[in-house]
Amino acid sequence: MIKEEHMKRILVILVVFLLMFFAGCVGAENGKPAKDTRAQEDHVKQPQVSIFITTHFGTKVIADKSLPLKSGASVMDVLGEHFDIETAYGGGFVNGINGIRSNYTKKLGNESPKMDWFYYVNGVQASVGCLEYFPRPGDIIWWDYHDWDNAMFIPAVTGCYPEPFLHGYEHKTKGTLIMYQQGYEAIAEKIAANLEVLGAKNIELKNFDPGKILNRDMPTMVVGVWDHIGQDANIQKIMENKRKTGIYLDLSTSEFTALNPEREKVQSFTEHPGAIFATGTGSGDGAPLWIVTGMDNTGLHSAVEVLTEERSKIKGSFAVIIEGDQVINVPAVQPVVQ
């Protein structure tokens, strides 16, 4: 009996020893002490903001980072803390990022290219300077350096999808309206289901209503073949007034054409092309308009497939044309070497 109790005590001591040994080894590798992961955990717990920096209409990516967002920080604060920036006009204008500088500042009156930095919040061009915009957790802040001679204002871009349908500018998004051409409800439902998975709330589906094109009160997406939706008078005005609406495509029932920053025709697509592009009523539009279309049924399905299944292909795009396996960013820009 005494021997049995003695054996039990030995077993208990052995178990305790093993537990202590393994507890001390948690996180250790090859006999090395476990690393202190508290700093990493604190970084993850901190609110984050995405900073995306490109040049020439998204052609070249300079940075793509998720960064901690301090309380009360402006876009300028976040940018200045993590990148080498230069400012002008009293410190409120970003003149350069990582050595890429404005070609126009202090050169008014000469023939210098009008190249400057512009920023977008969740796919919408900002309406205030970066000292005055205070991002919220989850925001995507996109800086792009480009020629603005033919379009100082590009109200909305597609390259932050699923924004602006999650939060939008100043987190004004309270819902999403998807209007579809009659007979294409299933396609609209597919887009809505994809947006819901990505976090969008209060998605409304309805038949295409031309009156809602100009009277939008939430981010709105129009889905249909160009032969139908392109006949709408309001959409025609958007396509005609490209300098104001920031459009770099020509669309017809026979071809979709990519334009360059000077809005000259660069390349036409005739083999069942699709297109995804966006616009708005001006900077800071809380209810931008997206158009997902195709020259025909095949082109429309290709555009929807890219949007819902391969959205990484439109990241950093101002707009896209899709033809077969190709996703072409527009405006069409020649490869740039910095």
GUSE-812370 format. One record per residue (C-alpha): residue in three letters; x, z, y. Coordinates in steps of 0.5 Angstrom, whole numbers, padded with zeros to 4 digits, always signed. Layout:
N
alaXZY;...
end
This chain:
338
met+0000+0000+0000;ile+0006+0002+0005;lys+0009-0004+0003;glu+0003-0009+0004;glu+0002-0006+0011;his+0010-0007+0013;met+0009-0014+0011;lys+0003-0015+0015;arg+0007-0012+0021;ile+0013-0017+0020;leu+0008-0023+0020;val+0005-0020+0027;ile+0011-0020+0030;leu+0013-0027+0027;val+0007-0030+0030;val+0008-0026+0037;phe+0015-0029+0037;leu+0013-0036+0035;leu+0007-0036+0041;met+0012-0034+0046;phe+0017-0039+0044;phe+0012-0045+0044;ala+0009-0042+0051;gly+0016-0042+0054;cys+0017-0049+0051;val+0011-0052+0054;gly+0013-0058+0059;ala+0020-0058+0056;glu+0024-0064+0053;asn+0030-0064+0049;gly+0032-0056+0051;lys+0031-0057+0058;pro+0027-0052+0062;ala+0020-0055+0064;lys+0019-0058+0071;asp+0015-0055+0076;thr+0009-0059+0077;arg+0006-0055+0082;ala+0008-0060+0088;gln+0006-0066+0084;glu-0001-0063+0083;asp-0002-0061+0090;his+0000-0068+0092;val-0006-0070+0087;lys-0011-0065+0090;gln-0009-0067+0097;pro-0014-0072+0100;gln-0011-0079+0100;val-0012-0085+0104;ser-0009-0092+0101;ile-0005-0096+0106;phe-0004-0104+0105;ile+0001-0107+0109;thr+0002-0115+0109;thr+0004-0121+0113;his+0001-0128+0114;phe-0006-0127+0112;gly-0004-0123+0106;thr+0001-0128+0103;lys+0006-0123+0103;val+0006-0115+0101;ile+0010-0110+0105;ala+0007-0104+0102;asp+0001-0102+0098;lys+0001-0094+0097;ser-0004-0088+0096;leu-0002-0083+0101;pro-0004-0076+0103;leu-0008-0075+0109;lys-0007-0069+0113;ser-0013-0066+0117;gly-0014-0069+0124;ala-0009-0075+0123;ser-0010-0082+0126;val-0009-0088+0123;met-0002-0088+0127;asp+0000-0081+0125;val-0001-0084+0117;leu+0003-0090+0119;gly+0008-0087+0123;glu+0010-0081+0118;his+0011-0086+0112;phe+0014-0093+0115;asp+0019-0095+0121;ile+0014-0097+0127;glu+0015-0099+0134;thr+0010-0098+0139;ala+0008-0101+0146;tyr+0003-0100+0152;gly+0004-0093+0152;gly+0005-0092+0145;gly-0002-0094+0143;phe+0000-0101+0140;val+0003-0102+0134;asn+0009-0107+0136;gly+0013-0107+0129;ile+0012-0104+0122;asn+0019-0104+0118;gly+0022-0109+0123;ile+0017-0114+0123;arg+0015-0114+0131;ser+0010-0118+0135;asn+0012-0125+0137;tyr+0008-0124+0144;thr+0009-0117+0147;lys+0012-0118+0154;lys+0012-0125+0153;leu+0006-0127+0156;gly+0006-0134+0160;asn+0011-0137+0155;glu+0010-0141+0148;ser+0011-0136+0144;pro+0007-0135+0137;lys+0001-0131+0138;met+0003-0126+0132;asp+0001-0119+0132;trp-0001-0113+0127;phe-0008-0112+0126;tyr-0012-0107+0122;tyr-0018-0107+0118;val-0022-0101+0115;asn-0025-0102+0108;gly-0025-0109+0110;val-0028-0109+0117;gln-0024-0110+0123;ala-0023-0104+0127;ser-0026-0103+0134;val-0021-0098+0137;gly-0014-0097+0137;cys-0010-0094+0131;leu-0009-0087+0135;glu-0017-0087+0136;tyr-0019-0088+0129;phe-0019-0082+0124;pro-0019-0084+0117;arg-0023-0081+0111;pro-0021-0079+0104;gly-0021-0085+0100;asp-0021-0090+0106;ile-0017-0097+0105;ile-0013-0098+0111;trp-0010-0105+0111;trp-0005-0108+0116;asp-0004-0115+0117;tyr+0001-0119+0121;his-0002-0126+0123;asp-0003-0131+0128;trp-0009-0130+0132;asp-0008-0136+0137;asn-0015-0139+0133;ala-0018-0133+0132;met-0017-0126+0135;phe-0023-0123+0131;ile-0024-0124+0124;pro-0030-0119+0123;ala-0029-0118+0116;val-0025-0119+0110;thr-0026-0119+0102;gly-0019-0116+0100;cys-0021-0109+0100;tyr-0027-0110+0095;pro-0031-0106+0093;glu-0031-0104+0100;pro-0035-0104+0105;phe-0040-0103+0099;leu-0038-0096+0098;his-0036-0093+0105;gly-0035-0098+0110;tyr-0033-0097+0117;glu-0033-0090+0119;his-0037-0089+0113;lys-0043-0092+0115;thr-0045-0095+0109;lys-0051-0092+0106;gly-0053-0097+0102;thr-0052-0104+0100;leu-0057-0110+0100;ile-0056-0116+0095;met-0060-0122+0097;tyr-0061-0128+0091;gln-0063-0135+0091;gln-0069-0135+0087;gly-0067-0136+0079;tyr-0061-0132+0080;glu-0063-0125+0080;ala-0059-0124+0073;ile-0053-0125+0077;ala-0055-0121+0083;glu-0056-0115+0078;lys-0049-0116+0075;ile-0046-0115+0081;ala-0050-0109+0083;ala-0049-0106+0076;asn-0041-0107+0077;leu-0042-0104+0084;glu-0045-0098+0081;val-0040-0097+0076;leu-0035-0097+0082;gly-0039-0092+0086;ala-0044-0096+0090;lys-0050-0092+0092;asn-0057-0094+0094;ile-0057-0102+0092;glu-0063-0106+0094;leu-0064-0113+0090;lys-0069-0118+0094;asn-0070-0125+0094;phe-0066-0129+0099;asp-0069-0127+0106;pro-0067-0131+0112;gly-0069-0126+0117;lys-0064-0121+0114;ile-0058-0125+0116;leu-0058-0123+0123;asn-0062-0117+0122;arg-0058-0113+0118;asp-0057-0105+0117;met-0053-0104+0111;pro-0047-0109+0108;thr-0051-0115+0105;met-0049-0120+0100;val-0052-0127+0099;val-0052-0130+0093;gly-0053-0137+0091;val-0051-0144+0090;trp-0049-0147+0097;asp-0054-0153+0097;his-0059-0148+0098;ile-0057-0142+0102;gly-0052-0147+0106;gln-0059-0150+0109;asp-0061-0143+0112;ala-0060-0144+0120;asn-0057-0137+0121;ile-0051-0139+0116;gln-0050-0146+0119;lys-0049-0142+0125;ile-0044-0138+0122;met-0040-0144+0119;glu-0041-0148+0126;asn-0038-0142+0130;lys-0032-0141+0126;arg-0027-0138+0132;lys-0032-0132+0133;thr-0034-0131+0126;gly-0027-0131+0123;ile-0029-0137+0117;tyr-0023-0141+0115;leu-0027-0145+0110;asp-0031-0152+0110;leu-0037-0152+0105;ser-0041-0158+0103;thr-0045-0160+0097;ser-0039-0165+0095;glu-0033-0161+0096;phe-0030-0154+0099;thr-0025-0154+0103;ala-0019-0149+0105;leu-0017-0149+0112;asn-0010-0147+0115;pro-0010-0142+0121;glu-0010-0147+0126;arg-0017-0149+0122;glu-0014-0156+0120;lys-0016-0158+0113;val-0011-0157+0108;gln-0014-0158+0101;ser-0021-0160+0098;phe-0024-0158+0092;thr-0029-0162+0088;glu-0029-0159+0081;his-0034-0154+0081;pro-0031-0149+0086;gly-0034-0143+0088;ala-0033-0138+0094;ile-0033-0131+0097;phe-0032-0130+0104;ala-0035-0125+0109;thr-0036-0124+0117;gly-0039-0119+0122;thr-0042-0119+0129;gly-0036-0116+0131;ser-0030-0111+0130;gly-0033-0105+0127;asp-0039-0108+0124;gly-0042-0103+0120;ala-0046-0108+0116;pro-0042-0114+0115;leu-0044-0120+0111;trp-0041-0123+0105;ile-0043-0129+0102;val-0042-0131+0094;thr-0043-0138+0093;gly-0041-0144+0089;met-0042-0152+0090;asp-0046-0152+0084;asn-0048-0147+0078;thr-0042-0147+0075;gly-0038-0145+0081;leu-0043-0140+0083;his-0042-0136+0076;ser-0034-0137+0077;ala-0034-0133+0084;val-0039-0128+0081;glu-0034-0127+0075;val-0028-0126+0079;leu-0032-0121+0083;thr-0034-0117+0077;glu-0029-0118+0072;glu-0022-0120+0076;arg-0023-0117+0083;ser-0015-0116+0083;lys-0015-0123+0084;ile-0018-0122+0091;lys-0014-0116+0093;gly-0011-0118+0100;ser-0015-0124+0101;phe-0019-0126+0107;ala-0023-0130+0103;val-0022-0134+0097;ile-0024-0141+0094;ile-0025-0141+0086;glu-0024-0147+0082;gly-0023-0146+0074;asp-0017-0141+0073;gln-0015-0142+0080;val-0016-0137+0086;ile-0014-0139+0093;asn-0013-0135+0099;val-0016-0138+0105;pro-0014-0139+0111;ala-0009-0143+0107;val-0002-0141+0109;gln+0005-0144+0107;pro+0010-0139+0103;val+0013-0135+0108;val+0020-0132+0108;gln+0021-0126+0112;
end
